[in-house]
Every structure is written in C-alpha cells, then in structure tokens.
C-alpha cells in the first residue's frame, strides 16, 4: 500500500521531532496517524521506546535507570555526527530535596551531548531519604554502560563512532 521507504523515513523524523522539546501529550495527539500508517506506535512511549518500569529497589530508596545508549539512539542525527565525528558527553549529578522538609531527595544523572544545543537528558534517578547509602548501587549500571560504550563505540547507520565522557560534573558525594 505504501512505498517501503516510508517507515524507515517517517519514524526517525517523528522521533527527532518528539525529542526536540515537544511535550509528550502533543506527540500522543498524533495517534490518529496510526490509523493510516499501521506501523506507527500510538503513543510517545512507543515511538521513543520508553520502558514502562525500570526501577531498582536499593537499601534506602529506588533507582530508575534508562541508560545512555537508549537515549542516544533517539537524539543522534546524521548532521550532528558528520559535524563532530564522535559521541562525547558531559555528565552532571547532584542531589535536590523534593520538599522543604527534606525527607526525600532526588539525585538525577543528567547528560548533554558535546556541542548540542538541545536540553540535557535524564539517564538515571535515585529517589529516597537523603543520599544513596551505597555508591555501588547508584553508579554500577552507569559505570558498566560507560565502559562498554568506550570499548565498542556507538553504532549509527552502520558506522561506529568513538564514545567518551568529557566532563563529570559532580558534587562531593558523587566524586
């Protein structure tokens, strides 16, 4: 019914649009397109491959981890990679009290691509009373993924690009 290149063209363009600062509810408003293009997901979660549940219970709270690689697949573009020829990230981690009473804290891992003017993206969050009690629980998945990406690089459209973390912007606990 449709030329075979349409799914390969339309989905990446919709994904790029969906992560360009548009709200998820605006993306969800396009669900009528799935009536015409049956290969399209009906929600922003499906389009962006957002997992429904990725929490890990730790001693004093919970960690949500979605990872670097899965986020980069939605953000990397041919134009960006042609310009910088590599994938270089700045990582920021700091705690934020959720309430004035300070009962629970929120510790997000924020990532930004070198030279990218878009907003940083979230790869992991700890939420619990105070700081994470174990830095091993807090950093283990992140460190494992960074080591794997540094060793193997990031594949995009059949080309493998070098990967590195340029800056770790951390508070005293994270250091």
C-alpha positions in Angstrom: 0.0 0.0 0.0 2.8 2.5 0.9 6.3 2.5 -0.5 8.7 0.5 1.7 10.9 3.5 2.5 8.1 5.3 4.4 8.5 3.5 7.7 12.3 4.0 7.5 11.8 7.7 6.8 8.8 8.7 8.9 9.6 7.0 12.2 13.1 8.6 12.7 11.7 12.0 11.7 8.9 11.7 14.2 11.3 10.6 16.9 13.6 13.6 16.2 10.6 15.9 16.4 9.4 14.2 19.6 12.7 14.9 21.4 13.1 18.4 20.1 11.2 19.9 23.1 7.7 19.0 22.2 5.6 17.7 25.0 4.6 14.0 25.1 0.9 14.9 25.0 1.5 16.7 21.7 3.2 13.6 20.3 0.3 11.5 21.7 -2.1 13.7 19.7 -0.7 12.2 16.5 -2.1 8.8 17.4 -4.7 9.2 14.5 -1.7 8.7 12.1 -1.5 5.1 13.3 -4.9 4.5 11.7 -3.4 5.4 8.3 0.2 4.1 8.9 -0.4 0.9 10.9 3.4 0.6 11.6 3.4 3.7 13.7 3.1 3.4 17.5 0.0 5.0 19.1 1.9 6.9 21.9 5.1 8.8 22.6 6.2 6.0 24.9 6.0 3.5 22.0 7.6 5.9 19.5 10.5 6.7 21.8 10.8 3.2 23.2 10.4 4.4 26.7 10.3 1.5 29.2 7.2 1.2 31.4 9.1 0.2 34.5 12.8 0.3 35.2 13.1 0.8 38.9 15.5 -1.0 41.2 15.0 -1.1 44.9 18.1 -0.3 46.9 18.7 -0.2 50.6 17.3 3.3 51.1 15.3 4.2 48.1 14.7 3.4 44.4 16.8 3.9 41.3 15.3 4.4 37.9 17.8 3.8 35.1 17.1 4.1 31.4 20.7 4.3 30.3 22.9 6.3 27.9 22.7 4.2 24.7 18.9 4.0 24.5 18.6 7.8 24.9 21.3 8.5 22.3 19.5 6.4 19.7 16.7 9.0 19.9 18.9 12.0 19.9 21.8 11.4 17.5 21.4 12.7 14.0 23.4 12.3 10.8 24.1 16.0 10.8 25.4 16.1 14.3 27.7 13.1 13.8 29.0 14.5 10.5 29.9 17.7 12.3 31.6 16.2 15.4 32.6 12.7 14.2 32.3 11.2 17.7 30.0 11.0 20.7 31.2 13.0 23.7 29.1 13.5 26.7 29.1 15.8 29.8 27.5 14.1 32.8 26.0 16.1 35.7 24.9 14.6 39.1 23.6 16.4 42.1 21.0 16.0 44.8 17.8 18.0 45.0 15.5 18.0 48.1 11.9 17.2 46.9 10.3 19.1 49.7 11.2 21.8 52.2 11.3 19.3 55.0 14.0 17.4 53.0 12.6 14.0 53.8 13.2 12.6 50.3 16.0 13.6 48.0 16.1 13.3 44.2 19.5 12.5 42.6 19.3 12.8 38.8 22.0 11.8 36.3 21.8 14.5 33.5 23.6 14.1 30.2 24.4 16.5 27.4 26.0 15.9 24.1 29.1 17.9 23.3 28.1 20.8 21.1 24.4 20.0 21.2 22.2 23.0 21.9 19.2 20.8 23.0 18.4 20.3 26.6 20.2 17.7 28.7 18.5 14.4 29.1 18.0 12.1 32.0 19.6 8.6 32.2 19.0 7.7 35.8 17.4 9.0 39.1 17.8 7.9 42.7 14.9 8.9 45.0 14.9 8.2 48.7 15.5 9.6 52.2 18.8 11.5 51.9 21.7 10.5 49.8 22.1 7.0 48.3 23.6 4.8 51.0 25.7 2.8 48.6 27.6 4.4 45.8 28.0 0.9 44.2 24.2 0.7 43.8 24.0 4.2 42.5 26.8 4.1 40.0 27.1 0.4 38.9 24.8 0.4 35.9 26.2 3.8 34.7 29.8 2.7 35.0 29.2 -0.6 33.3 27.5 1.0 30.4 30.2 3.8 30.0 32.9 1.1 30.0 31.1 -0.9 27.3 30.4 2.2 25.1 34.1 3.4 25.4 35.2 -0.1 24.3 32.8 -0.6 21.5 31.7 2.9 20.5 28.2 3.9 19.3 26.8 2.5 16.1 24.7 4.8 14.0 23.5 4.0 10.4 26.1 1.3 10.1 29.0 3.5 11.2 30.7 3.1 14.6 31.6 6.4 16.3 34.1 6.7 19.2 32.5 7.4 22.6 33.8 9.2 25.7 32.7 11.1 28.7 34.4 14.5 28.6 33.3 16.0 31.9 31.8 14.6 35.1 30.2 17.5 36.9 29.7 16.1 40.4 29.1 17.1 44.0 31.3 15.8 46.8 29.2 12.6 47.3 29.3 11.6 43.7 33.1 12.3 43.4 
